Amino acid sequence: MEPAGTSLPGEAVAPGRPETDAGDRTERRPELEIGAHVSSSVLGAGMVVMPPVVAALAGGHSLLVWSAHILLGGSISLMLALLVRARLRPASLAGAVGALLGSWAERAVNGVFAVAFTAGQAAIAWFASTCLLTAANGSLPRPGADGLLLALGILVVAVLAALTPLSLPAAVLRLRSWVAGAVALACAAWGWPAASAVGSHTPLAPSGLSPGGAQWLALAALFFAGVGWESVTSVVPAVAAGPRRTAAGVALGVASVAIVYLGLAAVHRLAAGEPAAPGPVSAPLRWVLAGATAAVLISYVFTNVRTAARIAARLRPGEPGPSERGPGRALIAAVGVACCAFACTGVRDGAVPLLLLGPAVAAMTGFALAAVAAVRCGGPLMRSAGALVLLVLAGMAVLAVPFLLGG
């Protein structure tokens, strides 16, 4: 999925209106603009990928895992929104923490996202490969060479497209989110691909994990779907809303994300285990669902490869910004090679959630630096909020690592 909507870590966007009474009374209510921006930034490829992955890992606790992620992500988004509202011009997460903490923080966020996005595309390709093999076999496949070859093929197609002058119009990008949501709902309604039990050998769930470890892995991997909570740094300063309207806008965006993700998780759970669930998916329907899933996900890999290249380009000293020129073909190709290298490490059970830990770590790193900025630069309330977010993120890491390593 794409970070912060159409903005990139470290990429400044157009300055917003000055914060005046007139700026707070726009024709389009600022809370609606903030809410729409947050929801559209968070909702992306994660709608298709994450519900079956979380169901495979967390089983009956999937709704609880989703609720915990949305509560934490929404809190981080609100903290960021109130932190940058009157302090910064519109910028991405890297630009915001760089302005508040120094250039080292901007380089750190850009660096982790540049690497992590390549792992994320490998995870998306493996998921699409799993769907295609499930359509062919009628059940979730075991990890193997067939899945790797399909995943590499998907990545090659997307990277070759990224090397061309082809670009998707803004209207198509907006429509893509709706198409992805429709595909995700159809897949959830049919339990596609079927949720596997914890401990089985499939690309969606590693074997050998305890139920607690699998749930922690699900919660950690969900930060892949949380890339976008930070998008408030680009929209909140631009709309120049007051604190109440800013908070209302973030709450509206969080509510929209919660409706979509909790709804998909609930439908997926119903289809997987209730007596009224539909019967086995027929072969023609399997291929329709797998083809639609692969097509949507390839389009995300196509745009995300360019996004990762643009992020990497900002790490070069003196490199022109993305608004001046796009990343070079050599850099796009290098990102594609890195994606394929990560895909090759996925020839084991649980490839998808384990590869998703790459973008998840990047998101958590960015959020942690934002919390540090709140502690250093905010007022008493912001300092308390930042300290609480840091404690929660650190606690998650401390509690999750023993589960993941010990099984």
C-alpha positions as CSV (number, residue, x, y, z in Angstrom):
1,M,0.0,0.0,0.0
2,E,1.0,3.6,-0.4
3,P,2.3,5.8,2.5
4,A,0.3,8.7,3.4
5,G,-1.9,8.7,0.4
6,T,0.0,10.4,-2.5
7,S,2.7,12.1,-0.4
8,L,6.0,10.4,0.5
9,P,8.1,10.4,3.6
10,G,10.2,13.5,3.4
11,E,8.2,15.1,0.5
12,A,6.7,18.5,1.3
13,V,3.4,19.3,-0.3
14,A,1.9,22.6,-1.1
15,P,1.5,25.0,1.8
16,G,-1.9,25.3,3.3
17,R,-4.0,28.4,4.1
18,P,-2.9,30.5,7.1
19,E,-4.8,29.6,10.2
20,T,-7.4,32.3,10.4
21,D,-11.1,32.4,11.2
22,A,-11.7,32.7,7.4
23,G,-9.6,29.6,6.8
24,D,-11.6,27.7,9.3
25,R,-14.9,28.4,7.4
26,T,-14.3,26.8,4.1
27,E,-17.0,25.7,1.7
28,R,-15.9,22.1,2.3
29,R,-16.0,21.4,6.1
30,P,-12.4,20.8,7.2
31,E,-13.3,17.8,9.3
32,L,-14.8,16.1,6.3
33,E,-11.6,16.8,4.3
34,I,-9.4,15.5,7.1
35,G,-11.6,12.4,7.6
36,A,-11.7,11.6,3.8
37,H,-7.9,12.0,3.6
38,V,-7.2,9.8,6.5
39,S,-9.5,7.0,5.4
40,S,-8.3,7.1,1.8
41,S,-4.7,7.0,2.9
42,V,-5.2,4.0,5.3
43,L,-7.5,1.9,3.1
44,G,-5.6,0.3,0.2
45,A,-4.1,-3.1,-0.5
46,G,-4.4,-4.0,3.1
47,M,-8.2,-4.4,2.6
48,V,-7.5,-7.4,0.3
49,V,-4.4,-8.8,2.1
50,M,-5.0,-8.4,5.8
51,P,-8.4,-9.9,6.7
52,P,-7.4,-13.5,5.6
53,V,-3.9,-13.2,7.1
54,V,-5.3,-12.0,10.5
55,A,-8.0,-14.7,10.3
56,A,-5.3,-17.4,9.6
57,L,-3.2,-16.2,12.5
58,A,-5.7,-15.0,15.2
59,G,-8.6,-17.2,14.4
60,G,-11.5,-16.4,16.8
61,H,-9.6,-13.4,18.2
62,S,-9.3,-11.6,14.9
63,L,-11.9,-8.9,15.7
64,L,-10.0,-8.1,19.0
65,V,-6.7,-7.8,17.1
66,W,-8.3,-5.5,14.6
67,S,-9.9,-3.4,17.3
68,A,-6.6,-3.0,19.1
69,H,-4.8,-1.9,15.9
70,I,-7.5,0.7,15.0
71,L,-7.5,2.1,18.6
72,L,-3.7,2.5,18.5
73,G,-3.5,3.8,15.0
74,G,-6.3,6.3,15.6
75,S,-4.6,7.5,18.7
76,I,-1.3,8.0,16.9
77,S,-3.1,9.8,14.1
78,L,-4.8,12.2,16.6
79,M,-1.5,12.9,18.4
80,L,0.2,13.7,15.1
81,A,-2.7,15.9,13.9
82,L,-2.7,18.0,17.0
83,L,1.1,18.2,17.1
84,V,1.5,19.6,13.6
85,R,-1.7,21.6,13.4
86,A,-0.2,25.0,14.3
87,R,3.5,24.2,14.1
88,L,4.3,23.0,10.6
89,R,3.6,23.5,7.0
90,P,2.0,20.5,5.2
91,A,4.6,17.7,4.9
92,S,4.8,13.9,5.0
93,L,5.7,12.0,8.2
94,A,9.5,12.2,7.4
95,G,9.3,15.9,6.7
96,A,7.3,16.5,9.9
97,V,9.7,14.6,12.2
98,G,12.6,16.2,10.4
99,A,11.3,19.6,11.0
100,L,10.7,18.9,14.7
101,L,13.7,16.7,15.5
102,G,16.3,17.4,12.8
103,S,17.4,16.1,9.5
104,W,18.6,12.8,11.0
105,A,15.0,11.9,11.8
106,E,13.9,12.6,8.3
107,R,16.7,10.4,6.9
108,A,15.8,7.7,9.3
109,V,12.2,7.6,8.3
110,N,13.0,7.7,4.6
111,G,15.6,5.0,5.1
112,V,13.4,2.5,6.9
113,F,10.5,3.1,4.5
114,A,12.7,2.7,1.4
115,V,13.8,-0.7,2.6
116,A,10.6,-1.8,4.1
117,F,8.5,-1.1,1.1
118,T,10.4,-3.6,-1.0
119,A,9.6,-6.3,1.6
120,G,6.0,-5.1,1.5
121,Q,5.7,-5.6,-2.3
122,A,7.2,-9.1,-1.9
123,A,4.5,-9.9,0.6
124,I,1.8,-8.6,-1.7
125,A,3.2,-10.7,-4.5
126,W,3.3,-13.8,-2.4
127,F,-0.4,-13.2,-1.3
128,A,-1.5,-12.9,-5.0
129,S,0.5,-16.0,-5.8
130,T,-1.2,-17.9,-3.0
131,C,-4.6,-16.9,-4.3
132,L,-3.8,-18.1,-7.8
133,L,-2.5,-21.4,-6.5
134,T,-5.5,-21.8,-4.3
135,A,-7.7,-21.3,-7.3
136,A,-5.8,-24.0,-9.2
137,N,-5.7,-26.5,-6.3
138,G,-8.9,-25.8,-4.4
139,S,-7.0,-25.3,-1.1
140,L,-4.3,-23.2,0.4
141,P,-0.9,-24.4,-1.0
142,R,2.2,-25.3,1.0
143,P,5.2,-23.1,0.4
144,G,7.3,-24.1,-2.5
145,A,8.9,-23.3,-5.8
146,D,5.5,-22.8,-7.6
147,G,4.6,-20.0,-5.3
148,L,8.0,-18.4,-5.6
149,L,7.9,-18.5,-9.4
150,L,4.4,-16.9,-9.4
151,A,5.4,-14.2,-6.9
152,L,8.5,-13.4,-8.9
153,G,6.4,-13.2,-12.1
154,I,4.0,-10.8,-10.5
155,L,6.9,-8.6,-9.3
156,V,8.5,-8.6,-12.7
157,V,5.3,-7.6,-14.4
158,A,4.8,-4.7,-12.0
159,V,8.4,-3.5,-12.1
160,L,8.5,-3.6,-15.9
161,A,5.3,-1.5,-15.9
162,A,6.9,0.9,-13.4
163,L,9.9,1.3,-15.8
164,T,7.6,2.6,-18.6
165,P,6.2,6.1,-18.8
166,L,2.8,4.7,-17.8
167,S,1.0,6.5,-15.0
168,L,-2.4,6.1,-13.4
169,P,-4.7,9.2,-13.5
170,A,-5.9,10.5,-10.2
171,A,-9.4,9.4,-11.0
172,V,-8.2,5.9,-11.5
173,L,-6.3,5.9,-8.2
174,R,-9.4,7.0,-6.4
175,L,-11.5,4.4,-8.1
176,R,-9.0,1.7,-7.3
177,S,-9.7,2.0,-3.6
178,W,-13.4,1.3,-4.2
179,V,-12.5,-1.6,-6.5
180,A,-10.1,-3.0,-3.9
181,G,-12.9,-2.7,-1.3
182,A,-15.3,-4.5,-3.5
183,V,-12.9,-7.3,-4.2
184,A,-12.0,-7.6,-0.5
185,L,-15.7,-7.8,0.4
186,A,-16.3,-10.5,-2.2
187,C,-13.3,-12.5,-1.0
188,A,-14.5,-12.1,2.7
189,A,-18.0,-13.2,1.8
190,W,-16.6,-16.5,0.4
191,G,-13.8,-16.9,3.0
192,W,-11.2,-16.5,0.2
193,P,-8.6,-17.7,0.5
194,A,-9.8,-20.1,3.2
195,A,-8.5,-19.2,6.7
196,S,-5.9,-21.8,7.8
197,A,-5.6,-23.0,11.4
198,V,-2.6,-21.7,13.4
199,G,0.3,-24.0,13.0
200,S,-0.5,-25.2,9.5
201,H,2.1,-25.0,6.7
202,T,0.8,-22.3,4.4
203,P,2.1,-18.9,3.2
204,L,-0.5,-17.2,5.4
205,A,0.5,-18.7,8.8
206,P,3.9,-19.9,10.1
207,S,4.0,-23.3,11.8
208,G,5.3,-23.8,15.2
209,L,3.9,-20.6,16.7
210,S,1.9,-20.8,19.9
211,P,-1.6,-19.2,19.8
212,G,-0.3,-16.2,21.7
213,G,2.7,-15.8,19.3
214,A,0.4,-16.0,16.3
215,Q,-1.9,-13.3,17.7
216,W,1.1,-11.0,18.4
217,L,2.4,-11.6,14.8
218,A,-1.1,-10.7,13.5
219,L,-1.1,-7.5,15.6
220,A,2.5,-6.6,14.4
221,A,1.8,-7.4,10.8
222,L,-1.3,-5.1,10.9
223,F,0.9,-2.1,10.9
224,F,1.3,-2.8,7.2
225,A,-2.4,-1.8,7.0
226,G,-1.7,1.1,9.2
227,V,0.6,3.0,6.8
228,G,-1.6,6.0,6.2
229,W,-2.4,7.0,9.8
230,E,0.4,9.5,9.5
231,S,-1.2,11.2,6.5
232,V,-2.6,13.9,8.8
233,T,0.8,15.6,8.7
234,S,0.0,16.6,5.1
235,V,-3.7,17.5,5.3
236,V,-4.2,19.1,8.8
237,P,-1.9,22.1,8.3
238,A,-3.4,22.6,4.9
239,V,-7.0,22.9,6.0
240,A,-6.0,25.2,8.9
241,A,-8.8,23.9,11.2
242,G,-9.1,24.5,14.9
243,P,-8.3,21.8,17.4
244,R,-11.9,20.6,17.8
245,R,-12.5,20.3,14.1
246,T,-9.1,18.7,13.7
247,A,-10.0,16.1,16.3
248,A,-13.4,15.6,14.7
249,G,-11.9,15.0,11.3
250,V,-9.5,12.4,12.6
251,A,-12.3,10.7,14.5
252,L,-14.4,10.6,11.3
253,G,-11.5,9.0,9.4
254,V,-10.9,6.5,12.2
255,A,-14.6,5.6,12.2
256,S,-14.5,5.1,8.4
257,V,-11.5,2.8,8.7
258,A,-13.0,0.9,11.6
259,I,-16.3,0.3,9.7
260,V,-14.4,-1.1,6.7
261,Y,-11.8,-3.3,8.4
262,L,-14.0,-4.5,11.3
263,G,-16.8,-5.2,8.7
264,L,-14.4,-7.2,6.5
265,A,-13.1,-9.1,9.5
266,A,-16.6,-9.9,10.7
267,V,-17.8,-11.1,7.2
268,H,-14.7,-13.2,6.8
269,R,-15.2,-14.8,10.2
270,L,-18.8,-15.5,9.4
271,A,-18.0,-17.1,6.0
272,A,-15.3,-19.2,7.6
273,G,-17.1,-20.7,10.5
274,E,-20.8,-20.1,10.8
275,P,-23.4,-22.8,9.9
276,A,-25.0,-20.4,7.4
277,A,-21.7,-19.9,5.6
278,P,-21.7,-20.6,1.8
279,G,-20.4,-23.9,0.6
280,P,-17.0,-24.6,-1.0
281,V,-16.1,-22.1,-3.7
282,S,-16.6,-23.5,-7.2
283,A,-13.7,-23.5,-9.6
284,P,-15.0,-20.7,-11.8
285,L,-15.6,-18.5,-8.9
286,R,-12.2,-19.3,-7.4
287,W,-10.6,-18.1,-10.6
288,V,-12.7,-14.9,-10.7
289,L,-11.8,-14.1,-7.2
290,A,-8.1,-15.0,-7.7
291,G,-7.9,-13.0,-11.0
292,A,-9.5,-9.9,-9.5
293,T,-7.3,-10.1,-6.4
294,A,-4.1,-10.5,-8.5
295,A,-5.1,-7.6,-10.9
296,V,-5.8,-5.2,-8.0
297,L,-2.6,-6.1,-6.1
298,I,-0.4,-5.9,-9.2
299,S,-1.6,-2.3,-9.7
300,Y,-0.6,-1.5,-6.1
301,V,2.8,-3.1,-6.5
302,F,3.2,-1.1,-9.7
303,T,2.7,2.3,-8.0
304,N,4.4,1.2,-4.8
305,V,7.7,0.3,-6.6
306,R,7.8,3.8,-7.9
307,T,7.0,5.2,-4.4
308,A,9.8,3.2,-2.9
309,A,12.2,4.5,-5.6
310,R,11.2,8.1,-4.9
311,I,11.8,7.6,-1.2
312,A,15.2,6.0,-1.9
313,A,16.0,9.0,-4.2
314,R,15.6,11.4,-1.3
315,L,18.4,9.6,0.5
316,R,21.0,10.8,-2.0
317,P,22.7,14.0,-1.0
318,G,21.7,16.9,-3.3
319,E,19.1,14.7,-5.1
320,P,16.3,16.8,-6.6
321,G,12.9,16.4,-4.9
322,P,10.3,14.1,-6.4
323,S,8.3,17.1,-7.5
324,E,11.1,18.2,-9.8
325,R,11.6,14.8,-11.5
326,G,10.7,11.2,-10.9
327,P,13.1,8.5,-9.9
328,G,15.5,7.2,-12.6
329,R,15.0,3.9,-14.3
330,A,18.1,2.5,-12.7
331,L,16.7,3.2,-9.2
332,I,13.4,1.7,-10.1
333,A,15.1,-1.4,-11.4
334,A,17.2,-1.6,-8.2
335,V,14.0,-1.4,-6.1
336,G,12.6,-4.2,-8.2
337,V,15.6,-6.4,-7.6
338,A,15.3,-5.8,-3.9
339,C,11.6,-6.8,-4.0
340,C,12.6,-10.0,-5.8
341,A,15.3,-10.7,-3.3
342,F,12.8,-10.4,-0.4
343,A,10.4,-12.7,-2.3
344,C,13.1,-15.4,-2.5
345,T,13.3,-15.4,1.3
346,G,9.6,-16.2,1.5
347,V,9.9,-19.9,0.5
348,R,8.7,-21.1,3.9
349,D,5.4,-21.2,5.7
350,G,4.1,-17.9,6.9
351,A,5.9,-16.0,4.1
352,V,3.2,-13.3,3.8
353,P,2.9,-12.1,7.5
354,L,6.7,-12.4,8.0
355,L,7.4,-10.2,5.0
356,L,4.7,-7.8,6.2
357,L,6.8,-7.2,9.3
358,G,9.1,-5.0,7.1
359,P,6.6,-2.2,6.4
360,A,5.2,-2.8,9.9
361,V,8.6,-2.0,11.5
362,A,9.0,1.1,9.3
363,A,5.5,2.3,10.4
364,M,6.3,1.7,14.0
365,T,9.7,3.5,13.7
366,G,8.0,6.5,12.1
367,F,5.3,6.6,14.8
368,A,7.9,6.2,17.6
369,L,9.9,9.2,16.2
370,A,6.6,11.2,16.0
371,A,6.0,10.4,19.7
372,V,9.5,11.5,20.6
373,A,8.7,14.8,18.7
374,A,5.5,15.2,20.7
375,V,7.5,14.7,24.0
376,R,10.2,17.2,23.0
377,C,8.1,19.9,21.2
378,G,4.6,19.6,22.6
379,G,2.8,21.1,25.5
380,P,1.9,19.1,28.7
381,L,-0.9,17.2,27.0
382,M,1.1,16.4,23.9
383,R,4.1,15.3,26.0
384,S,1.8,12.9,28.0
385,A,0.3,11.6,24.8
386,G,3.7,11.1,23.2
387,A,5.1,9.3,26.3
388,L,2.0,7.0,26.3
389,V,2.4,6.1,22.7
390,L,6.1,5.3,23.2
391,L,5.3,3.1,26.2
392,V,2.7,1.2,24.2
393,L,5.0,0.7,21.2
394,A,7.9,-0.4,23.4
395,G,5.6,-2.7,25.4
396,M,4.3,-4.3,22.2
397,A,7.9,-5.0,21.0
398,V,9.0,-6.3,24.4
399,L,6.0,-8.6,24.7
400,A,5.9,-9.8,21.1
401,V,9.5,-10.7,20.5
402,P,9.6,-13.6,23.1
403,F,6.4,-15.0,21.6
404,L,7.7,-14.8,18.0
405,L,11.1,-16.3,18.9
406,G,9.9,-18.9,21.3
407,G,6.9,-20.1,19.3
